[in-house]
Amino acid sequence: VQLGMEHAEEAGRMIVVLGSRASGKTSLIRELVYLKQEAKRDKTQCTVPESLGTKEKNDFLSSRHYRDVKPISWYFNTPGDLHYFKITSRCVVIADAVILMISSHLKASTPAMCEEQVIATKNIALSTYVSGIKQVIVVINKMDEVEFSETVYSQVKAHTKEMMSIIGFKDDYVTYIPASVSTLDNVWEESTKMSWFSGPTILSSIEKVSKSTEYGNTEQEFRMAVKHTYKREKEVIVVGRIISGTITTHSELNTSKGERLIVASIEIGSVSVREAVAGDFVGLALVSKDYYYPKALRTGMVLSSQVIYAVRTMICKVVILRNKDISAGGIPTVTCHSASGPCIWKRIISVVSRYSEEVMEQNPKKVSKGQIVTVECQNEFRLDACSFSRCSVLGRVFFRFNKEIDAAGIITEVTQKFPSNFR
């Protein structure tokens, strides 16, 4: 269930379901979507009072109270972590939590987690952590196929908990739930067949998920990644999600090319408003303060209330996701928020331990799947980004050497910036 861009302004909490093959992702999504549709039918809709005049109606439509009528949650069914990276890179939505599905029926004949599921689960968990998501719900599914055995659940939980703690997840943000989605045990209500488990159900765990703060900081400078641009007479309409800060009409914005822009109007869901805040998916009508018509706007640029520069070279910490030997000098496509273009891996600085910050190898010739490496990248296009510590959304990068994503990570340092007159 993917969230289209035209519906992003209605988004509540974003829940992404990940897992290896045949782990029950689609079945869980089907039940959650059915529950969401039932809840939406019972939800009281906000209506405009008939007694209001024209001006009062416009003020009411522009108010935060009217725009806060949103669904409870949006759910994303993904075939794997690579597909989730493609969604993330478009800067349309940000996940608040991940549901990690693990199938328990494979444990009936082996006391430990089988090798195939270990590899898949470890890669997904590691990729989730690198993506900046800290809230995880681990669902040990298909308990009906192991006769709701507490022993099997304890074995799977012990191995998974050890793996999650090594990767870096805190125990307070990881919830473990034994369930059987096909029989609805521990999905909506507590199961009578697993009386030995006294924890929450899947639904109650989702209700406790807190909103991500990555798109919620209104005190920082205004930043918005441009998703689409449209021309209209002397104006340019830009569409995107506000990363941080607050924007009002007649505000002045800057681009990395040095052009100054004025916000003529703001729209959220085809409704004109005077103000928008971090997390809103908006359309801005912009006019140039320096030229007759805005020149430098394109998809992938970042609008900011302060001076912003494009990144020329950067140091990135990434995890290799695919079985492929990657060496220095490669020319992958780098994706950061809604921007994408070629770059050069000038050198691979080091291989870092997955369990600590210890450097395992300096200047390796090749790296392979599962390794965490530090690389120096040189962008061959204007990439509006910054370090992950400064802004997590603009500091997350993904690399594709072929059609699929081969590495993902964060920008740790910006070493060189483009001049404003560089095209």
Summary of the structure (lengths in Angstrom):
residues: 423
radius of gyration: 23.3
end to end distance: 38.6
largest distance: 72.9
contacts: 1381
relative contact order: 0.12
helix: 23%
strand: 35%
